[in-house]
């Protein structure tokens, strides 16, 4: 199971307290039993301004915090990843949580750190429950919007003030304010994409970091938001849920992959360290040592496959996935429709689905479609696995391994892979495909610079 680890991208359905039970009294015991809580990284015995401390915070400590977010989301639901949405310029930044700051300042001892996580989790949950209470105080209906605009306006004004107070209008506070208003509209039936656009238009970029909105601005934003609502902005539809695999295949053809950064002309890129293995040991190892061992075994096999120039297809993926899932045989292609992102995306199945996946993966080589940049081919193969969703479990890990393989087959490895594992991508957004290609290029450029500086 995979989760989006950025709370900024959560929908109201993913954080609504009514959908996810939580007993704050038992949280301390539950959290302390999670894998990451039993493996808190040891803090370097150096001054906080020492480069070694900064390196520890950016790498081992941040990966541990990601692993804790993943474990909490698996235990309590996706809402739990918001425990790190700290005030000001904290871990995520601009949020309502004061009990947690960031790995650099909040990861201390093996005893203190899990307690801070519990406090932050409970604080975040309390905030969500408060929001749910304020939402329910205004039981509104789009169908009667003309008679209720003053109530929608009053609710929006109240929520802006609540967020401003809770975040103290620090750095990035307006991001959470935007999200809360979007959640409010979605709670009362406004389609999420419509809600996003309406809030964007109402705020109009007028909220600023470190600056509290004056009463006139708050009133104007609330009024604009209420006036923009229409009865047909609802989210309800009798249409069947779309097949996001078919959506992806259409997007895949439409993406301007040739615009991806990098042309691969610089040839092989040897890393100064094994970023993929380090990430697995720190992130997956914090979740479960057995999980990390399985991924590391698959990583070793895929690199041998890359060295011999193996063709990428489902059979190859399945041979790696046997190690990932620790199964006695390579796992088969799924036989039923698959779901991801808390059910928001559905991937269909048909007699040719596996064949179509193999055809897509065949484009990942250097002689693939239109000789695209390596970053584009690696990103596209990663997303192919995400949206074909070939296995019953472990698809996010499989997609990551595919990306590493496509790079390794052309002699490229990376110093770090953080941006490639903790961000979810949507099947229906062409821009997100190129965003992943840019992330790959960022890691590739950093690896190339570091290797060059060490060799000079």
N, C-alpha and C positions, 0 to 999 in steps of 0.2 A: 504494500500500500504506500502511496506517495502523497505528500501534502505540500501545498504552497506554504513556505515558511515566512512569507511576508504578510503581516496582518493587514497591510494597506489594501490587499487584493481580496480580502474576505467579503463574502456577501452576507446579507442579514440572515439568510437561511443557515449559514455556517456558524453564526455566533448567537442565534436566538436561544436564550437560556431555557425556554420552554421545551426545546428539542433535545437538550443535553443535560442529564442529571449531573449534579456535582455536590458533594458533601465536603464543605470546607474543613469540617472537624476531622475528617479522615485523610485529608490531603497530605498531611505531613508523613503519615505512615506509607501511603501509596507512592508518593514521589520518592521517598527514601529507598523503596524497593526497585525502582527503575534502574536499568543498566547504567546510564550516565551518572546518576547520583552515587553509584558505588565506585565510580572511576573519575573523580574530580581531578583535573590536571594539576600537577604540582606547580606552584607559583615560583618563578625564579627568585633567588635570593640576591636581587640587585635593586638599585634605585629605580624608581618609577620612570625616570627620564632616560635610563640606560637603553640603548638600541635593542639589547637582548630582550628587555621587557616588552617593547613595542612589537618585536617579531613574535614573541610568545602570544601576545594578545591577538595579533592578526591571524595567526595560524592555529596553533593547538587550542587556545582558549575559545576562539570564535567557532571552531569546528565542534568543540564540546557543547557550546551553547546551541548550535544548530541541531546536534544530536539530541539534546534535552528537549528542544521544541518538537522534534519528530516524535520522541517517546511520549511526551505529554499529549500530542494530538492523537496518537494511536490509542492512548488510555482514555482520554476525556472527550475527544472530538476536535475538529479543526479550530474551534474558537480558542483553544488553549494556546496557540502560537502567539497570541497577543501579550503574553506575560512579559515580553521584552520591549514593548512599546513605551519606552521611557520618556520622561520629560526632556525638553530642550534638545541638546545634541547627544542624547544617549544612544543606546544600542540601535534602535530603529529611529527614534527621534521624533519629537513633536507629539508624543502620546500622553496618556493619562496616568502612567504607572510611575510611582516614586520609589518603590521598594527595590527596584533593580535599576542600575545605571548602564553598565557595559561590562564586557569580560575583563577589561583592564582593571576596573575598580571594584567589581562585584564578585569576581571569583577569587576567593581567599583560601580558607582551609576546607578540608573535607567535611567538617561539621557545620561551619557557617554557611557555605555556599548553597547546599540543598535547602536550608532554612530560608535563605533569601529568595530562592526560586518559588518556594511555597507561598511566601508572603506576596511576591509579585503576582503569582497566579491567582491568589485569592483577591488581591486588589483589582486585577483586571476583571475577574468574574463579578465582583461587586459593582463595578462600573457598568458592565453589560446588563446586570439585573436592574440597575437604576435607569438605564436607557429604556429597557423594556417597560418599566413602570411608567416612564414619561410618555412613551409611545401609546400605551394602553389608556392613558388619561385623555387621549384625543381619538376616540373610535370613529374614524372618518370614512366616507364613501365617495369614490370618484363619481359615481352615478349622480350624486346630488351636489357636485362641486359648486354650482352656482349659489347654493344656499349655505355653503360651509366655508367659503374662502376666508372669512375672518378667523375661523377656527384653525385652518391650515396655517395661516399667517402667524397666529399666536403661538402655535406649536413650534414653528420654525424659529421664531424669535427666542423662545424659551430654550430650545436646544442649542442655538448658537451661544447663548450666554452661559449655559451649563458647560459646554466644551471649553469656552474661553476661561472660565473659572477653574476647571479641572486641570487644564494644561498650563495655566498661568500665562497663556499667550506667548510661550517660548518659541524657540526655533522650530519652524515647520508645523506649528499648531493647527494652521488652516487646513492641512492635509487631513487631519482627523476630523475636523469640523465638516469638511466636504463629505467624508465618508459617513458620518453620523446622519447628516441630512439625507444622503442617498439611502441609507438604511431605513430611515423613517418613511420615506416615500414608498420604498419597496414593501415595508410592513403593511401598508394600506393599499397594496394592489397595483402600484405603478410599476410598469415593466422596468427591470433593472437598467437596461441601456438607455431608456427614456429618462429615468431618474438621474442617471449620471449626466446626461446632456442638460437637463433642466437646472440642476445644481450648478454646473459649470457656468451656464449663462447668467444665473442669478448672482453668483459671487463675482463673476467677471474679473478675476484676478485682483480684487480690491483688498483682500485680507493680506496682511504682511507679518512675517516673523518678528518676534519681540515687540509687537505693537498690538495693543488691545483695540478692537473696533469700537468706535464711538456709537452712541445710541442712534444717531441718524443713519449711519451705515447699516447697523443691524436691522433697523426697521425697513430700510430700503431693500436689503437682500431678502428678508422674509416676505415682504410684499411682492417683490418680483417673482419669487418662487411660487407663491400662492396664485398669482394672476396667470402664470404660465401653464398651470395644470388644465387638462381637458378630460372630459369623460371617457374618451377613447384611448387614454394613456395606460389602460390597464394591461396586466400581464397575462390575463386568462385567455386561453385559446382552445378550440376543439381540434386543432390540427395535431396529428401524431408527432411525437418527438422526432426531431430530425436525426438522420444517420450521420454522425460527425465524421465517420470514416469517409463517406462520400463527399462531405463538405471539405475535408482535408484534401482529397484527391483533386477537387476542383481548384482549391486554393493553391495547391502544389503546382498546377499548370500555369496559374496566373502570376505567381511570384516572379519578380524580375531577379532571378538568382544571379545573373551576370553582374548585378550591382553590388554583390557582397564584397567586402573588403578583401584584399590580398589576391595575388594571382598564382601563388605557389612557385614563383620563379626562383626563389632563394634556395630551393632544394631542402635536403634534410635539416632538421633542427634538433640537435642533441640538447637535452635539458641539463641544468646544473644539479637537479635533484628530481626524484621520481614523484611528481605532483599527484598522479593518480593513486599510487600506492599509499602515499602519505595521507591523502584525504580519506581513503578507505580505512586505514588504521585508526585515524583520529575520530572521524565521524561515525562510521559503521562499527568500529571497535568499541566506541562508547555506548552504542545501542546494544550490541551483542557481539562478543568475541567470535562466536561461531559464524555469524553473518559476515563479519570481516574476513574470516578465513576462507569462506566460500567465494567471496568476491576476489580475493587475492589469488586464489587458485585459478579462477576463470581468467583473471588478468594475465597470468603467466601463460595459459594456454592460448589466449587470443594473440599475444605477442609472437608466439611461435608460429601461429597461423599467418599473422601479418608478414613475418619474415620470409615465409615460403610463398607469399603472394596469393593466398587462398581467395577464392571467389566468395563474396558475401551473399549468403542466402539464409533461409530459415533453418536449414539443417545445421549450418555453422552456429547460428544463434543458439539453437537448442543444445548443442554440445557444450557451450559455455554455461547455459542456464542450468544444466545438470549440476554444475559446481555451485552456482549461485543458490539454488534451492536445496542442494544436498539430496537429490533424488537418485534412486537406483538406476534409472534410465533417463535418456534425454526426454524432457517433457514434450508432449504433443502440442500441436496447434489447437487453440481453443475451439470448442464446438458450439458455443452459445454466444449471443450478443454480450458485449462487455460494457462496463460502465466505469467512469472515472470522475474525479472532481465532485465527489459527493452526489453522484448521479446526474450532474448537469450535462455531461457528455456521454453519448451512447454510440458504440461502434458495432455496426452490423456484421453479419456473417453470411457467407454464401458459398457455393461450390467452388468458386474461383478466388476466394479471398487470399488463400496462401499463395497461389500462383501470382496474383497481383502484387503481393508483398515481395516475392522474389524478383519480379520485374522491376520494382522500384529500387530495391537494394542493389540491383545490377548496375544502376546509374551512378553508384558511389565511386567507381574507379576513376583513374586519371583519364580514361577514354570515354567517360560518361557523357551525358547530354551536353552538347555544345561546349565540351571542354571547360566546364565551369571552374571557378576558383575552388581550392581545397576547402576553404571555410564554408562555402555554400554546399558542397557535396557532403561534408561532415554534418552540417546542421540539418540538411534534408534527410539524411539517413537516420539521424537521431529522432526526428519528428515522425518519420515513417513508422518506426517501431512504437513510438508513443501512441499513434492514432490507429495503427493496425491492431495494437494491443494483443500480440499473438499468444501470450501465455495467460494462464489463470492467475498467476502471481508473479511479482518481481519485474514488471515491465519497465519501470523507471530505471532499475539497475541494468536491465538488458539494453535500454536505449543508450545509457552512459557507456557501456562496454562497446557498443557499435561505434559511437563517436570516437572513442580511443583507438579502435581498430582501424577506422578509415584514415586517421592521422598516421598511425604507426605503419600502415602498409606503404606509406610514402616517406618513411624515415623521420616522422615528426612526433615529438613528445612534448609535454608541457610541464613547467615548474609547478603550476597550480591549476586547479580545476573548479575553484569555488563557485564561479558564476554559472557553471554548467550543470550543477546538481541540485541546487536549492531554489530554482525558479521554475514555475509551471508555465506552460505555453498553451494557447487556445488554438483549436483546430480551424477556427473561422476567421483568423486575423492574419493577413499576409505580412503585415509589418512585424509581427512577432517572429516570423521565420527569419527575416533579415536581422532582427535584434539578436537572435541566437548566433547567427554568423558573425555579428560584430563582437559578441562576447568571446567567441573562439579566437577571433583576430586579436582581441585585447590580451588574452592569455598567451597567444603565440608571439606577439610583439614583445611582451614582458620577458618571455623565455629567451627570445633571441637577444634582447639587450643585456640580460644578465649573463648569458653565456659569453657574449662578446666582451663584456667588462672583465670577466674572470680570466679570459684568455689574453687580455692586453697587458 
